Amino acid sequence: MNPSVQSPVDTIPWSRLLRDIHHRQVLPIIGPGLVTVEQDGRQIPFGDWLVPEFARRLNVESRAGMTLNRAACAHLVQKGKRKDIYQELRELVDEHAGLPVPRGLTDLAAVRDFDLFITSTFDGFLARALEQVRPGWKANDRGRAAFHPNRPVDLPSPLPGTFLYHVLGAWDTYPDFAVWEEDYMEFICGLLEAPKDTRLNLFEKLRNRSLLLIGAPFDDWIVRFFLRVAKQGRLSDLRDSAADYLADRPDLMGAPMVFYFDQVIGSPQILPVEPAVFTAELRRRWAERYDSGSAEELLESISADMERGSVFISYSHDDLAAAATLAAGLKASGIPVWLDRRRLQAGGDWEQALKRAVKSRASLFISVISSATERSPDRFVHQERQWAAERHVPGMIFYIAVMIDGTTDPVREPAVFSRLHRHSLPGGAVTPGFAKLVHGYLEEFRQNGEVLDV
């Protein structure tokens, strides 16, 4: 290979893309090109892999190159029932639930700056990837939703840390999901026709964030129609809006689509690379740039004001690195956390804001215990912990004690918490078990406004 010739990966505007992802300005939209199954040493889109068995169950002749769309149409030509299409696919997805999660999806899920994922596929692979990579995340009604033309479901606001949205329905939704061309048309029209209050948050995210389409989510015309619906304006006007991207092999997208986007309107920008190769490189570059940053950099990314329902982390300034590690571990599991990064500032307004955060805005309170917090009763963390004690109600869980070093039997903690279980997380490193525990508490708080100590 001529060393002077750039590889497709090197032509991607990584600096801008990574920066925008870090600032939560990019929305990944996953297509079938990233949801693959290995067969005979090749990666095949899961939908294509299902075709032979799907066709057999519908009594349709399976032919080379047949797609789910063509198999469904052949079934309908034979006067088959439309509902059988979705029923058979549901059963096939359930039967193959044990297939390995595609590496491209776990790579994408590992980029923790993504808080929202939109998938155009009906399978459950991305949900499994998120469960594997983000401990504590669950594919329940707090973490996942699916759109349907007759049952519009909007995104929650605010987003609960990590959220997965099936924009064309999911295999377990009723009564159907997008399989063949008419389905796609119905779903896209459903997005347009649904009452505004049932799609307000979804369209706000689609319109205002850069879209990163990975794996050619739809056929040519559907991609154009979807982008027009998402951006709510002429596609030729996208040159002056947020940069959108389409990552896939040009030969799979088709020459007309590449010409239209790349040369006629200039958006989305074509990233000419295999989807799984792109996500692997994205994960590597993101981790290199943001996952190994200093504790100070992580704290700088946290807003000055705490969002209601966040988990409050109380720490001594000497324990900044451990507190940041703890925060990063919880954030990776989709748990909204907050730390005071103005700790050295003084003033009544600042103290009142902290008091309000602890006593009325926090869902849970994590007390980081160390030799630093034990050295002096005058450290401000003890004031925060006293506020937490004042909020404490017997029989409820609010205060979570975390030991980050060799300190044993702390004496500075409020007496009311002296008998609570203490979690040992050396250096603030979050274990899957701890993340799952906190996630469970947070879910109970969101549903009931309190967490019972049972």
C-alpha positions in Angstrom: 0.0 0.0 0.0 1.2 3.5 -0.8 1.9 5.2 2.6 1.0 8.5 1.1 -2.6 7.3 0.5 -4.9 8.0 3.4 -7.1 5.2 4.7 -10.9 6.0 4.9 -10.6 6.1 8.7 -8.1 8.9 8.6 -10.3 11.1 6.4 -13.0 11.3 9.2 -13.0 14.7 11.0 -12.3 13.0 14.3 -11.5 16.2 16.3 -14.8 17.9 15.6 -16.8 14.7 15.9 -15.3 13.7 19.3 -15.7 17.2 20.7 -19.3 17.3 19.7 -20.0 13.8 21.1 -18.3 14.8 24.4 -20.6 17.8 24.7 -23.7 15.7 24.1 -24.4 17.3 20.7 -24.4 14.0 18.6 -27.2 11.5 18.4 -26.3 8.0 17.1 -28.9 6.3 14.9 -28.1 2.6 14.4 -28.9 0.7 11.2 -28.8 -3.0 10.3 -25.2 -2.6 9.0 -24.0 -2.5 12.6 -26.3 -5.4 13.8 -24.6 -8.4 12.3 -24.1 -12.2 12.8 -21.0 -14.1 11.9 -21.6 -16.8 9.2 -18.8 -18.6 7.3 -16.3 -16.1 8.4 -18.4 -13.1 7.2 -20.5 -10.6 9.1 -24.1 -10.6 7.8 -26.9 -8.2 8.9 -29.1 -10.0 11.4 -32.2 -9.4 9.3 -30.6 -11.0 6.2 -29.4 -13.9 8.3 -33.0 -14.5 9.4 -34.4 -14.6 5.9 -34.0 -18.3 5.0 -35.8 -19.5 8.2 -38.3 -16.6 8.0 -39.2 -17.5 4.4 -39.5 -21.2 5.3 -42.0 -20.4 8.1 -44.1 -18.3 5.7 -44.0 -21.0 3.0 -42.0 -18.6 0.7 -39.2 -19.7 -1.6 -35.9 -18.3 -0.3 -33.6 -17.0 -2.9 -30.1 -15.7 -2.9 -30.0 -12.0 -2.0 -33.6 -12.0 -0.6 -34.3 -9.5 2.1 -36.9 -9.4 4.8 -38.9 -6.9 2.7 -38.9 -9.2 -0.3 -39.8 -12.2 1.8 -42.7 -10.3 3.4 -43.9 -9.1 0.0 -43.8 -12.6 -1.4 -45.9 -13.8 1.5 -48.5 -11.1 0.9 -48.6 -11.9 -2.8 -49.5 -15.5 -1.8 -52.5 -14.0 0.1 -50.7 -14.6 3.4 -51.9 -12.7 6.5 -49.9 -9.6 7.4 -49.9 -10.3 11.1 -48.0 -13.6 10.4 -45.0 -11.5 9.3 -44.5 -9.9 12.7 -45.5 -13.0 14.7 -42.9 -15.2 13.0 -40.2 -12.6 13.4 -40.9 -12.1 17.1 -40.5 -15.8 17.6 -37.3 -15.9 15.6 -35.8 -13.0 17.6 -36.7 -14.7 20.9 -35.3 -18.0 19.7 -31.9 -16.4 18.8 -31.7 -14.2 21.9 -28.5 -16.1 22.9 -26.5 -15.0 19.8 -23.3 -13.0 20.7 -23.8 -9.2 20.8 -22.0 -7.6 17.8 -18.8 -6.0 18.8 -19.7 -2.8 17.0 -22.6 -2.3 19.3 -20.6 -2.8 22.5 -18.0 -0.4 21.2 -20.7 2.2 20.6 -22.3 1.6 24.0 -18.9 2.1 25.7 -18.8 5.7 24.5 -20.3 7.1 27.7 -20.9 10.6 26.4 -23.8 9.1 24.4 -26.9 9.5 26.6 -29.5 8.6 23.9 -29.4 5.9 21.2 -31.9 5.6 18.4 -32.1 2.3 16.6 -34.0 1.6 13.3 -33.8 -2.2 13.9 -36.4 -4.2 15.7 -34.0 -6.7 17.5 -32.7 -6.5 21.1 -29.0 -6.5 20.5 -28.3 -2.9 21.4 -30.3 -3.3 24.6 -28.0 -6.3 25.5 -24.9 -4.3 24.6 -26.0 -1.5 27.0 -26.7 -4.0 29.7 -23.2 -5.5 29.3 -21.3 -2.2 29.1 -23.3 0.0 31.4 -23.9 -1.9 34.7 -27.2 -1.2 36.2 -28.9 -0.1 33.0 -32.1 -2.0 32.3 -34.3 -2.3 29.2 -37.4 -1.4 31.1 -39.8 1.5 30.6 -37.4 3.8 32.3 -34.5 2.9 29.9 -36.2 2.0 26.6 -39.2 2.9 24.5 -40.5 2.1 21.0 -42.5 4.3 18.7 -45.6 3.0 16.9 -47.8 5.0 14.6 -50.9 4.1 16.6 -49.2 4.4 19.9 -46.8 7.4 19.9 -44.3 7.4 22.7 -42.1 10.4 23.3 -38.7 10.5 25.0 -38.6 11.2 28.7 -37.4 14.7 29.8 -34.9 14.8 31.2 -33.2 11.8 29.8 -32.5 9.2 32.6 -28.7 9.0 32.0 -29.0 6.4 29.2 -32.0 5.8 27.0 -32.7 3.6 24.0 -35.4 4.4 21.5 -36.7 2.1 18.7 -37.9 4.6 16.2 -39.4 1.9 13.9 -40.8 -0.3 16.6 -39.3 -3.3 18.4 -39.9 -7.0 18.1 -41.8 -7.0 21.4 -44.1 -4.1 20.6 -47.7 -4.5 19.6 -49.1 -4.9 17.0 -46.2 -4.7 14.6 -42.8 -3.1 13.7 -41.1 -2.1 10.5 -40.3 -5.0 8.2 -41.3 -4.1 4.7 -41.7 -1.0 2.7 -45.3 -0.1 3.7 -44.3 -0.4 7.4 -41.5 2.1 6.8 -44.0 4.5 5.1 -46.5 4.1 8.0 -43.9 4.7 10.7 -42.5 7.8 8.9 -46.0 9.2 8.4 -46.8 8.3 12.0 -43.9 10.5 13.1 -45.4 13.4 11.0 -49.0 12.9 12.1 -48.6 12.1 15.8 -49.9 14.8 18.1 -47.1 17.3 18.9 -47.2 16.6 22.6 -46.4 12.9 22.0 -43.2 13.6 20.0 -42.0 17.0 21.4 -38.8 15.7 23.1 -37.9 13.3 20.3 -38.1 16.0 17.6 -36.2 18.5 19.8 -33.3 16.0 20.0 -33.5 15.1 16.3 -33.6 18.7 15.2 -31.0 20.2 17.5 -28.3 17.5 17.6 -26.0 16.3 14.9 -27.2 12.9 13.6 -24.7 10.1 13.3 -26.3 7.4 11.1 -24.3 4.2 11.4 -24.9 1.3 9.1 -27.3 2.8 6.5 -30.4 2.7 8.7 -32.8 2.6 5.8 -33.0 2.4 2.0 -32.1 5.5 0.0 -35.6 7.1 -0.1 -36.3 6.3 3.5 -33.0 7.9 4.6 -33.9 11.1 2.8 -37.5 11.1 4.1 -36.4 10.4 7.6 -33.8 13.2 7.6 -36.5 15.6 6.2 -38.9 14.6 9.0 -36.2 14.8 11.7 -34.8 18.2 10.7 -38.2 19.7 9.8 -36.8 21.6 6.8 -35.4 21.2 3.3 -32.4 19.0 3.2 -30.5 21.4 1.0 -30.7 23.9 3.9 -28.7 21.5 6.1 -25.4 23.0 5.0 -25.9 25.8 7.5 -27.1 23.6 10.4 -25.4 21.1 12.7 -23.1 18.7 10.9 -24.7 15.2 10.3 -22.8 12.1 9.4 -23.5 8.8 7.6 -21.0 6.0 8.4 -21.1 3.1 6.0 -19.5 1.6 2.9 -20.4 3.7 -0.1 -21.0 0.5 -2.2 -23.8 -0.5 0.3 -25.4 3.0 0.3 -25.6 3.2 -3.5 -24.3 5.7 -5.9 -27.4 7.9 -6.0 -27.5 8.5 -2.3 -23.7 9.2 -2.0 -24.0 11.6 -4.9 -27.0 13.4 -3.4 -25.6 13.8 0.1 -21.9 14.2 -0.7 -22.0 16.4 -3.7 -25.5 18.0 -4.1 -26.4 19.1 -0.6 -23.2 18.4 1.4 -25.0 16.8 4.4 -24.9 14.4 6.0 -21.1 14.0 5.5 -20.3 10.5 4.2 -17.8 8.6 6.4 -16.8 5.8 3.9 -15.9 3.0 6.3 -17.3 -0.3 7.5 -19.7 0.4 10.4 -17.9 -1.9 12.9 -14.5 -0.5 11.9 -15.9 3.0 12.5 -17.3 2.2 16.0 -14.1 0.4 17.0 -12.0 3.5 16.0 -14.6 5.8 17.6 -14.3 4.0 20.9 -10.5 3.9 20.8 -10.2 7.6 20.0 -12.9 8.7 22.5 -11.3 6.7 25.3 -7.9 8.1 24.5 -9.1 11.6 24.5 -11.8 11.7 27.3 -11.8 8.4 29.2 -8.4 9.0 30.7 -8.7 12.6 31.6 -7.9 14.1 35.0 -10.3 14.3 37.8 -10.4 18.1 37.4 -11.5 17.7 33.8 -14.3 15.3 34.7 -15.6 17.7 37.4 -15.4 20.6 34.9 -17.9 18.7 32.7 -20.5 18.7 35.5 -22.8 21.6 35.6 -22.7 24.2 38.4 -26.3 23.6 39.3 -27.6 20.2 40.3 -30.4 18.7 38.3 -33.3 17.5 40.5 -33.1 13.7 41.1 -29.3 13.4 40.7 -27.1 11.5 43.1 -25.2 13.9 45.4 -21.6 12.9 46.0 -20.1 14.4 49.2 -16.3 14.4 49.2 -13.3 16.1 50.7 -11.2 18.1 48.3 -8.3 15.9 49.2 -10.3 13.0 47.7 -10.9 14.7 44.3 -9.5 11.9 42.2 -11.4 9.2 44.0 -14.6 11.2 43.9 -14.2 11.7 40.1 -13.5 8.0 39.6 -16.7 7.2 41.6 -18.7 9.7 39.5 -17.4 8.4 36.2 -18.2 4.8 37.2 -21.8 5.7 38.1 -22.3 7.9 35.0 -21.1 5.0 32.9 -24.1 3.0 34.3 -26.5 5.8 33.3 -26.8 7.2 36.8 -27.0 11.0 37.0 -24.5 12.3 39.5 -23.5 15.7 40.9 -20.4 17.0 42.8 -19.7 20.4 44.0 -16.8 21.8 42.0 -16.9 25.2 43.7 -15.8 23.7 47.0 -13.3 26.3 47.9 -15.7 29.2 47.3 -17.4 30.9 50.2 -20.6 32.8 50.6 -24.1 32.3 51.9 -25.7 31.8 48.5 -23.3 28.9 47.7 -24.0 27.3 51.1 -27.8 27.7 50.7 -27.6 26.2 47.2 -25.8 23.1 48.6 -28.2 22.8 51.5 -31.2 22.9 49.1 -29.5 20.3 46.8 -28.9 17.9 49.7 -32.3 18.4 51.5 -34.7 18.7 48.6 -33.2 18.0 45.2 -31.0 14.9 45.5 -32.4 11.4 45.0 -29.6 9.8 47.0 -26.6 11.0 49.0 -23.2 9.3 48.8 -20.8 10.0 51.6 -17.2 9.4 50.5 -15.3 8.4 53.7 -11.5 8.5 54.0 -8.7 9.5 56.2 -9.1 13.0 54.9 -12.7 13.3 56.1 -11.7 11.8 59.4 -8.8 14.2 60.1 -10.9 17.2 61.0 -14.4 17.9 62.1 -14.2 21.4 60.5 -14.2 20.2 56.9 -17.3 21.3 55.0 -18.2 17.8 54.0 -19.5 17.3 57.6 -22.0 20.1 57.1 -23.3 18.4 54.0 -23.6 15.1 55.9 -25.4 16.9 58.8 -28.0 18.2 56.2 -28.3 14.6 55.0 -28.9 13.4 58.6 -31.7 16.0 58.9 -33.4 14.7 55.8 -33.1 11.1 57.0 -36.3 9.2 57.7 -36.1 5.8 59.5 -37.0 2.9 57.2 -35.9 4.8 54.1 -32.6 4.7 52.1 -31.0 8.1 51.3 -27.5 8.0 52.7 -24.9 5.6 51.2 -21.5 5.3 52.9 -18.5 4.6 50.7 -15.0 3.8 52.0 -12.3 4.7 49.5 -9.1 3.8 51.5 -8.1 1.8 54.6 -10.1 3.9 57.0 -12.1 1.8 59.4 -14.8 2.7 62.0 -15.2 6.3 61.0 -16.2 8.6 63.9 -17.0 11.8 62.0 -20.2 10.5 60.3 -23.5 11.6 61.8 -24.6 9.3 64.6 -27.9 8.4 62.9 -25.9 6.6 60.2 -23.5 4.7 62.5 -25.0 1.3 61.9 -25.5 1.6 58.1 -23.7 -0.8 55.8 -20.5 0.7 54.3 -19.4 -0.1 50.8 -15.6 -0.5 50.2 -14.6 1.0 46.8 -10.8 1.5 46.9 -9.9 4.6 45.0 -13.6 5.2 44.2 -13.6 2.4 41.6 -17.2 1.3 41.0 -18.0 -2.4 41.0 -20.9 -3.8 38.8 -22.6 -4.9 42.1 -22.5 -1.3 43.5 -23.6 0.2 40.3 -26.6 -2.2 40.1 -27.5 -1.4 43.7 -27.5 2.4 43.2 -29.3 2.0 39.9 -32.0 0.0 41.7 -32.4 2.6 44.4 -32.6 5.4 41.8 -35.3 3.5 39.9 -37.4 3.1 43.1 -36.9 6.8 43.9 -38.1 7.8 40.4 -41.2 5.6 40.6 -42.2 6.3 44.3 -40.3 9.4 45.4 -38.6 7.4 48.1 -36.6 4.2 48.7 -37.8 1.7 51.2 -35.2 0.0 53.4 -36.4 -3.6 53.0 
